[in-house]
Amino acid sequence: MWVSDCLGFVGFTNCLRSVFAVKDTMTTIELDQGWESIENVITKLKSVLEWSPGLDGSPKPEFTVEEGMMIYSHRTVYEMCRQKPPHDYSQQLYDKYREVFEEYISSTVLPSIKEKHDEFMLRELVRRWSNHKVMVGLLSCSFQSLDEYFTPRRSLPALDEVGRACFHDRVYQEVKANARDAVINLINKVQEGEQIDRALLKDVIDIFVEIGTEQMELYDKYREVFEEYISSTVLPSIKEKHDKFMLRELVRRWLNHKVMVSLLSHSFHSLDQYFTPRRSLPALHEVVRACFRDQVYQEVKANARDAVINLIDKEREGEQIDRALLKNVIDIFVEIGTEQMELYKQDFEAQMLQDSSVYYSRKASNWILAEECLKRERERVSHYLHISSEQKLVEKVQHELLVVYATQLLEKEHSGCLALLRDDKVEDLSRMYRLYHKIPKGLDPVSTIFKQHVTAEGTALVQQAEDAASSQAANGAGVQEQVLIRKIIELHDKYCFLTHSLFQNALKVVLEESCKTVTGHSTAELLATFCDNVLKNCGSEKLSDEAIEEETLEKVVKFLAYISDTDLFAEFYRKKLAHRLLSDWGANKDHENEYTNQAEAAVWCSIHIKDGWNDLILARENQTNFEEYLRRENQTNFEEYLRNNTNVKPGIDLMVTVLTTGFWPSYKSFDLSLPPEMVRCVEVFKGFYETRTKHRKLTWIYSLGTCNINGKFESKPIELIVSTYQAAALLLFNNADRLSYSEIMTQLNLNNDDVVRLLHSLSCAKYKILTKEPNTRTVSPTDNFEFNYKFTDRMRKIKPESKAITKRIENLITRDYLERDRENPNVFRYLA
């Protein structure tokens, strides 16, 4: 039911209940009598609908309560339909209902529409249709009894259908041609860019959809309007121009076309909403897009494509072009087709890619040109080409500039791959790597040349390390290895940007082979030793600048990715770390922790440095407690011991570091027979430790100990910093002036090889603390030894050392890296 506020129904709805509560006397209502009262209400309704604000300022007509009740209560009609024949006036009322509309339309509505033209006629048509729907709604309510009892029994059209048919037959059929022409005229105005009343156009289209049966005709006419306009105006304006002017006109017409479709889509919404789905027809926007595609695009696509490609080539040659114009034209190729962009691909992209191949096939290629060209092609995609073309376009350019000329580029005398490697042209090498990295199997020939070059570099590094070892032999053992590792790290750092596995593997093989060639040791061991030297800030890697030290260690961490035996590196590093912590309690804890964490991340295994630090803290606490224990409980016994043993020299201080098994590398324990002075110290500490715990066993690792001994020589006393083994041997001469080789071996409980190395370090090395007979450079079982009272040195504190190779072998045996063959003492086995 339609409801309108314009009818002026004021305050009668609240009276419905009271009116219906009055019981009317049942009297017969004659047709003329009943229709007269009904007609009065209808006349009042017409006057309300016909009223419009005028210059005379006449008030708007309003219904009285009784008139309103006459419409909404339908009491009169109800009584006239329920009377017994011959006073049942249902048929007569049904006929008069139709006659009311026919008479009103013929006398008032149709003349008011026909006397107007164009937009004014359309506005009047819309107003009359709106009023007609209101009138039908109200009168259908008044005559509701007919729809309830009469029309269903007689199979007659319902009252609202009768009212709609009256307007269709007497108004719509008369004015539809003029209305259609007026609508087409409005559409033409939109095509010409004029502003129109879009709401009016929508209301008229709604009338065609609601009341008319010619929706298909309107649908076809909508398409015909566009086809006619395109063929008569749009296409000629495009075809008469050429090159970029043609492109500009094409873009302008396409944009206007889209604007026109957008403007009209609202007005024709009802047609798209109700009619096209029921008929399974294309939506209106698809229809008009097809019009432009079939009539314009198909005609000019070849010329447009050629003009665009010509502008692209001009830009490649350095000319300035209108990029915005190209983007708009290419958008037409994209938008005019479906979502799969088949028209863009077949009508534009294929030819554009072919032209790009031809263009770059004529260019002489070099590294800088190739990279710059690829960069500019990507920029073109970002500015006006579709993103889906980027990979295809780049592949075309790469093929023409890099693949076709690969051999020439890589083998050029001054700019080829080998020349760039030889001359350290890192920037050009990076550019070459970036270019070929993106080409399938493009790096294969590059990696072959690279491997040849780094192999030659590795050979040169070996020679440099050997030369450095020869010239710096005075600096001690390990120079050759440290120089080699330094050079290897520099070589790795130079080519670290070549991250592809082909280069990584080639570099890895060459570096490992270089290490084995020079030292016979694994890369893992050499790297661990190198890190140890850097972190100790001593030897050949003594660095005063902490920033340089950190940079060196960071490079080593990166280099760890190239070694195969990372577990072996972790084991070497763990043992050297333990030695640093045990020998230097002033180590930088933060520095050690930071680098060890980096090393753990690089080799994917734990080195347990945190446990080591905690263990050292406990060891320091033990040492402090032990010193207090000596002062508090054992001082009397110690003094008595000194009085009863006058030959025992006083002044021995003992510092013991107790380590927890499992937190540190494993060390072998030798059955060294200690002198009485040392035995007393050990026994005292054992007694102390047993007071602290009953469930832990001490195992003494003499190879890790050091001793400070005061040597009383004729010229001056000199403090000797020696190992536990050297100290034990020297303390033997406190009780004897001369000892033979066999006596020393027996008293210390050492084997021949250990005694030879020990006595050699004290009698044949730089510092000759002992003299031997005969005075030769080797130690034999028949030699005799005496304390060298005449020894002197300009320093008051010295550290006797063995020969480099002897010291290294001893150190490796002590740390369980080597072991002697039991049958042949001159043969060693590698344990790690």
C-alpha positions, 0 to 999 in steps of 0.5 A, a space after each residue: 500500500 502506498 502512503 502519502 503525506 500530501 493528502 492531509 489525513 490529520 488525526 483520524 487514525 485515533 478515531 478508528 476504534 470509536 467509529 467502528 464501535 458504533 453499531 449501525 442500523 442495517 439498512 439497504 444502501 442504493 447504488 446512487 446513494 452509496 456511490 454519491 458518498 464515495 464519489 465525494 471522497 474521490 473528488 476530494 482526493 483528486 483535488 488533493 492530488 491536483 493541488 500545487 503551490 500557486 501564486 495565489 497562496 491557496 491552502 492545501 486541501 485536507 481530508 476531514 476525519 469522516 472523509 478519511 474514515 470513508 477511505 480507510 474503513 471501506 464500510 460503505 463499499 463493504 455494505 453495498 457488496 454484502 447486500 442480498 440481490 438485487 442490491 448486491 452492487 459488487 459488479 457495478 462498483 468494480 466497473 465504476 472503480 475502473 471508470 474513475 481512473 479512465 475518466 481522470 486519466 483522459 480528462 486530466 492526466 494525459 492532457 497535462 503530459 501531452 502539452 509538455 515536451 522534452 524534459 518538462 514532459 518527462 517531469 510531468 510523466 514522473 509526477 503523474 505516475 507517482 500520483 497515480 500510484 498513490 491514488 491506486 493505493 488509497 482507492 484499493 483500500 476503500 474498495 478492499 471488500 471487492 478484492 476480498 470477496 468479488 474479484 477472486 470468485 469472478 477471476 477478475 484482475 485485482 484492483 491495483 492491476 486494474 489501476 496500473 492497466 489504465 495508466 499503461 493503456 491510456 498514458 504509457 502507450 500514448 507517450 512512450 515514444 516521446 518519452 523514449 526520445 527524450 531519454 535518448 536526448 538526455 543520453 546524448 547530452 551526457 555523451 557530449 559532456 553536458 550536465 543532466 538531471 540524473 534523478 529524473 532520468 532514473 525515475 523515467 527508466 523506472 517507469 519503463 521497467 515497472 509499467 512497460 512491457 518493452 524492457 527489451 526494446 529499451 535495452 536494445 535502444 540503450 545499446 543502439 544509442 552508444 553504437 550510433 554515437 560511437 560510429 558517427 562521432 567517436 571513431 571518426 574523431 580518432 581515425 582522423 588523427 595519427 601517432 601521439 595525437 591519435 593516442 590522445 584522442 583515443 584516451 579522451 574518448 575512452 575516458 568520456 565513454 567510462 564517465 558516460 557509462 558511470 553516469 547512466 548506470 545509476 539511471 538504468 539501475 532498475 533495468 540491470 537489477 530486474 530485467 537483465 538477470 531474468 533474461 540472462 542478458 549481459 549487464 549494461 556496462 558490459 554491453 557498452 564496453 563491447 560497443 567500444 571494443 567492437 567499433 573502436 578498439 578493433 579498428 585502431 588497436 594496431 595503430 595504437 600499439 605501433 604508436 606506443 611501441 614507437 614512443 617506447 623506442 624513442 624513450 630508449 634512445 633518450 627522448 622525452 615522452 609523455 609517460 602519462 599518455 602511454 599509461 592511459 593507452 595501455 590501460 585501455 588494452 588492459 581494461 577493454 578485455 576480461 580479467 585475464 587480460 587476453 587482449 592486452 597480452 595478444 594485441 600489445 604485449 607480444 608485439 612489444 616483447 618482440 620489438 624489445 628483442 629486436 631493439 636490444 639485439 642491435 646494441 653492443 653489450 657491456 656490464 654497465 649498459 646491461 644493468 642500466 638497460 634492465 633498470 630502465 626497463 623495470 622503471 618503464 613497467 612501474 610508470 606505464 606498462 602492466 606489472 605482469 609484463 615485467 618478468 617477460 620484458 626483463 628476460 628478453 633484455 637479459 637474453 639479448 644483452 647477456 645470454 647471446 653475448 655471454 662468451 664475449 662479455 666474460 672473456 673480454 681482455 680488459 673487462 671480462 670476468 677474469 680481468 675483473 677478478 685480477 684487477 679487484 674490480 669489486 663494483 664491476 664484479 658485483 654488477 656482473 654477479 647481479 646480472 647473471 644471478 637472475 638468469 637460469 644457469 647464468 652463473 655456471 660459466 662465471 663460477 668456472 672462471 672464478 674457481 680458476 682464479 681463486 685456485 691461483 690466488 690460493 697458490 699465491 697465498 701458500 707461497 706468501 705464507 711460506 715467504 713470511 714464515 722464512 722472513 719472520 722465523 725469529 718470531 717463533 712457531 706458528 707464523 706461517 699458519 697465522 699469516 696464511 689464515 690472515 690472507 685467507 680471511 682477506 680473500 674471503 672478505 673480498 669475495 663475500 658478496 658472491 653468495 651463490 653456492 657455486 662460488 661458496 663451494 669453489 672458495 671453500 675447496 680452494 681455502 681448505 686445500 690451501 690450509 692443508 698444503 701449507 700446514 698439513 692441518 685442518 682449516 678448523 684447527 687453524 681458525 681456532 688457533 687464529 681466534 685464540 691469538 687474537 683473543 689473547 692479544 699476543 703474538 703475531 695478532 697483538 692488536 691495540 685497537 679494539 675496533 680492529 680486533 672486533 672486525 677481525 673476529 667478525 670476519 672469522 665468524 663469517 668465514 666459519 660458514 666455509 669450513 666442513 668440520 664445524 664440530 672439530 672447530 668447536 672442539 679446538 675452540 673449546 680447548 683453547 678457550 679453556 686454556 685462555 680462561 685458566 692462564 689469564 684470569 683477567 680475560 675480558 668476560 664480556 668480549 669472550 662471551 660475545 664472540 663465543 656466542 657468535 661462534 656457537 651460532 655459526 657452527 651450530 653447537 655449544 661451547 659451554 663458556 658460561 659453565 667455565 666462567 662459573 667454575 672459575 668463580 668457584 675455584 677462586 672462592 676455593 683458593 681464598 678459603 684455602 689461604 684462610 685455612 692455612 693461616 687459621 689452622 695449619 700455620 703452627 704445623 707448617 712452621 714446625 715442618 720448616 724447623 725440622 727440615 732445614 734443607 727445605 727452602 721456604 717461600 712456596 705459595 700454592 694457588 690451586 684451580 679446582 675445575 669441574 669435570 664436564 665443564 672443561 676439555 679432558 686432560 691426561 694425568 701423568 704420574 709425575 714424581 714431585 719434589 718434597 716441596 711440591 708434595 707437601 703443598 699438594 698434601 696440604 691442599 688435599 687435607 683442606 679440600 677433604 674438609 670441604 667435601 667427602 664425595 669429590 676426588 681430585 685429579 692433578 693436571 700438572 701439564 696445565 700448571 706454572 711455577 715461579 722459581 727464584 733462581 740464585 745465580 752468581 750475577 743476580 737472582 732471576 725469577 724463572 717462569 716455568 712449567 710444573 715439569 721444568 720446576 720439578 726438574 730444577 728443584 732436584 738440584 737443590 739437593 744435588 750439584 750434578 745429576 745424570 740423565 738416568 737419575 733425573 728420569 728415575 726421580 721424576 718418573 718420566 719416560 725417555 721422550 719426556 725427559 729429552 724434551 724437558 732437559 732440552 728446554 733447560 739446557 739447549 734452548 735460548 735460556 741455558 739454566 742447566 749445563 750438560 756434558 758433553 756440550 752438544 745441541 742434543 740430549 742423550 741418555 749418557 749426558 750429565 747435568 749441573 745447575 748453571 750458576 753463571 747464567 745471567 740475563 738483562 731481564 729479572 724475569 724470564 720464561 724458558 721455552 723449548 724449540 717451536 716444533 718440540 713445544 708444539 708436539 708436547 702441547 698437542 700430546 698434553 691436550 690429547 690431540 696427538 699420541 705416541 706410537 707404543 712400538 715406535 716413539 718417533 711416530 705420532 697419531 692424530 686423535 682429534 
